[in-house]
């Protein structure tokens, strides 16, 4: 069994409790305009060019079987209609300026890789998180990976956008100690505008997880996460409506609601993929903006003690 991943991030403190190793799966069921992992959206391998490493030798162009590369005054242009992500350019590039995002890893290989970090998990109360993209799209692999990690006595977490088939969750949830579930919008129209899909199925899946927890006592914890995106999700009305939904439909089923402040550290990712990011010039949130939305969340009907605003804010002059 193999799964397609694009990154393994060690020493993470943002994807569940303790120090964690996060495996990022390739392919997503949403296309959020603010996506901080644009390389996760496509399920196919993708070539990227890192300009700071390039020595202009044109080796990649010579070995490309599809003539998809052209070195221009502005950098390496990759014709995405021709590039198949075969990896020959990356294999032959002497300066590692060309990379392929997306590789297939066997189940045993990946479990062995994350198990190397056991000492960090045991000393911090951490574990393994599988994220993406949307890991539930690779249902069998995700379920088997989490099951195998639990078999090694590792704490497991599923990070999901919730846009997946209910049957996929039924297969995965028995092997997740924790679920990190994104709730971006309460309003269906806004959700479709900014993510490309309606939110009804997502909210239905959230309620199904609640039922699953009550029935099978697994996963043991459910955390809600809401990205705070300027001019999109980061409005008092949206946060208030999300909170009211959570309070009325989940009650005490979730133990944390995290408001994740917008960051712009992913700008270079879009450049490397030859894409334009709508939020490239959007600054970090001001501290008072973040605190204001945190106050709205705490007044929405959920337990104020489980509401947390996280992330960097901009320094005011």
N, C-alpha and C positions, 0 to 999 in steps of 0.2 A: 504494500500500500504506500502511495506517495501523496504528498501535499505540496502545493505550490506556494512558496513564501517569498517575501522580498526583503525581509530584514529580521534579525534577532537583536533585541536591545537588552543589554545586561544592566544591572544596577539601577533599575527603574524604581522610582518611588511614587509614581503617579498612576499606576495601573492596578491598584489594590493595596492591601496592607503590607507593611514591611518592604524589604528589598526584593524586587521581583525580576525575573527574566521574561520578557514579552516577545512572543513570536507573532509576527505580522504576516497574515495570509494575503495572497494576491486575489483581487476581484472584489467588487462591491456592488450592492444592489441599489445604492443611492449615488447621486452625483451632486453633492452639496457644493454650492458656488464658492464656499470658503474653505473647502477641504484642505486640511493640513498635511495629508498624505496623498497627493495627486497620483503618485505611482501605484497606489493601491486600487484605483478604480477599475482599470482594465485587468482582466484575468490573464491576459497574454504577456509574455516577456517583452520588455521594452528597453531599447538602447537609450542611454543618456550620455551626454558629453560634458566633461568638467573642464572648463576653459583654463583654469589656473594650472592644470597639469599638462596641457597640450604643448608639444614641442614642434608642431607643424610638419611632422615627417610624412604624413599622408599614407602611412602604412594601412590604416583602417580602410581608406578608400580603395586601395589596391586589392585588398582581400575580400571586400564586400561582394557577394555573389549577385546582388540585385542592383548595384550601382545606386544605392540609396543615400550615399554620403557625398557632400560637397563642402570643401573648405572655402568659406567666403570671408570678406573683410570683417564681417560681424561675428565670425565663428563658424563652427561646424553645423551645417544645415542637414537635418535628417529628414528624408522624405518618408513620412509615416505611412504613406500609401504603398510604398515599396518595401520598407523594412519589415522583416519577419521575426526580428529578435533572435536570430540564429546564434549570435554570440561570437562569430568569427572576428569581428572588429575588436571586441574586448580581449579575446584570447591573444591576438597578435599585437595589440597596442603596447609599445615599450614603456610608455609613461603612465599607464593606467588611466588615461584621460577618457577612454571609452569604457562604459560599464553596462552590464545587463541587469535589469531589475526584474527579478522573478526566476527562481530556480526550484526544481523539483527535488524534494528531500524525502527519503524513506522514513517510515515511522520509527524504526529502531534507531536510525541515525539521529533523528531530531530529539528523541527522548534522551539518548545518550548525551547529546549536546547540552540540553538544559540541566541535566542531572549534575553536570560539572559544578554548578553553582549551589549545590546543596548546603554548603557551609554558610553561605550568606542567608539562605532561607531560614535555616534553623536558628541562627543567631538574631534574626530580626523579626521573625514571625511572618516571613514572606512566602513566595512560591512562584508558580508559573501562570502567566496570563496569555491567552490566545486572543489575538485581536486582528485588525485588518485595516482597510477592507472589511469584508463581512465574513467571518470564519464559518458561519452556518451555511454558506454556499458550498463549502467543501464538507458536507455533513459527516460522511463516514469517517473521513480522516480526522476531523476535529473531535468527534466523539471518541475515536480510538486513541487519539493522542492524550486527551484528558484522562481517559480511563487508565492508560498506561502510566501516566504521571501519578495518579492516585495509587496505583499499584506499587509505586516506588515511595509511597508515603509523602508525596509532595502536595502542598495546598494548590488547588487549581481555581482559575477564574476565567470566565467567558466574557469578553467585551464585545457587545453586539449593538448594532443600530436598530435591531428589531424587525428589519425588513427581510423576512424569510418565511418559508413555509412552516406552519405549526408543527408538522411532522418532523421537521429538522430539529426543532427545539426539544420535542419529545425524546429524540434520540440522544441529544447532547446533554440535557440538563441533569440526568442521573450522575454524571461524572464531573459536575462543576460544584465546587464548594461555595463559590460566589459568582453572581452575575452582575456585571456592570452594564446598565441599560441606558441608552441615550434617549432622552425625550427633548426634542428640539423646539417643537411648536405645539401649542394646543389647537391652533386653528388649521384646519385641513387645507384651505386655499393657500395660505402662506407656506405651509410645509411643501406643497407641490411646487410652488413657485421657486423656492430656494433649494430644493433637494431633488426635484424631478419626479417625485412620487407622492401620492396622498399618504396620510398618516393613520388611516383607519386600521389597516392591517397591523401596523406597529403597535398601536394602543391595545388592539385585541390580543396581540401576543404578550404584551405586558400583563394584562389581566390573566391570561392563560398561565403565565409563570407563577403568578400569585396562587392560582388554583393548584398548580403542580406542587408548590411548596407546602400548601396545606395538606395535600393528599399524601405526598411521599416524603415530606420533611427533607427535601433536597431541591435546589441548593439551600444551604443554611443561611445565606445572606443575599440580599438584593440591594444594590446601590443604584441610584438614579443619577445621571449626569446630564447637564444642560450646558452646551457651549454658548458663551455670551458673545455674539457676533454683532458689532455695531451696524445699525441700520437694517438689522434682520431679527435675530432672536433677542437681542439685548434691549428689550422694552419692558417697562413696568407692567403693561397689560399682559404681555405674553407670559412673564414669570408668574404673575398673579393667577392667570388662568391655568397654567401648568400645576401650580401648587394646589389650587382648588380641585383639579382632577385627581391628583395624587391622594389628597386628603380624603376625598369622598369615595374613591374606588379601591385604594390600597390600605388605608388605615395604618396599622403598625407593621405592615408586611415588609417595608423597606427601612433600612437602618441608617441610610446616608443619602442626602441630596447635595450633590456637588455642582456648584456654578463655576464653570471653567472659563476664565478670562481669555479673550482673544489674544493670540500672539501672531507675529509676522515672521517667525524664524524659517518658514517654509518657502520664502520667496525664491531662493536659489533652486529649489526643487523644480519649480515651474520653468525657470530659465533653462535648466539642464534638459528638460523634456520639450523645450521649444514651445511652451504654452504661455498664454497670457493669464495672469491672475487678477480677478476683479478687485481684490483687496490689497494689492501690492502697495498702495500708498496710504492704506488705513493705519493710523497710529494705534499704539496700545491704549487701553482704557485708562482713564484717570481713576485714582484711588477712590474719590468720592462717588464716581459712577458705579464702581464695583460694590462699594458699601451700601449704596442706595438700593441696588437690585437685591443684595443680600437681605436688606431689611424688608423689602417687599415679599421675598420668599418666606421669611420667618413669620410674616403676618398673614400668610395665605391660608392657614389652616393646618399645615403640617407641624410636627413637633419642631420648634425653633432650635432645639439642641442638636438636631441632626443636619442642619443646613450649614454648608461650608462654602465660602467663596475662595477660589484658589487661582494662582497664576500671577504673573508680573504685571505691574501697572507702570504707566509712564511717569517720568520725573517732571514735575511742574517747574517752570522758571520762577 
